[in-house]
Amino acid sequence: TAQHEDRPGFQYDHEAFLGKEEARSFDQLSPEESRERLGKIVDRIDDNKDGYLTTEELKNWIKRVQKRYIYENVAKVWKDYDLNKDNKIAWEEYKQATYGYYL
């Protein structure tokens, strides 16, 4: 998992905390709806249900969100690379999918 780097703007933190797709859906909510939905997420992060979030709980949450994003992203692009649909990506398929029109 890539290390989080501080960058200007809240969008980067927003995506790290919620995941890219979830962050996008939050952008379309009213402040009240955002607050309510965020409260539900905080309840899910609070593993020991003590009403407080620890640094460890936040780290674990962000790792889960990032891992989910990676798996979803791989699933989305897999079909573009597996040209012969054998559920394997050969070097030739990768080159063709990545650099096809250059080769």
Residue pairs with C-beta under 8 A, 6 or more apart in sequence:
1 63
1 66
1 67
2 66
4 16
4 62
11 23
14 23
14 26
15 23
16 62
16 65
16 66
17 23
17 61
17 62
17 65
18 26
18 41
18 65
19 65
19 66
19 68
19 69
20 69
21 69
21 72
22 65
26 34
26 37
26 38
29 37
42 53
44 61
45 53
45 57
45 58
45 60
45 61
46 52
46 53
46 57
47 57
47 60
48 57
78 89
79 85
80 97
81 89
81 93
81 94
81 97
81 98
82 88
82 89
82 93
83 93
83 96
83 97
84 93
95 103
96 103
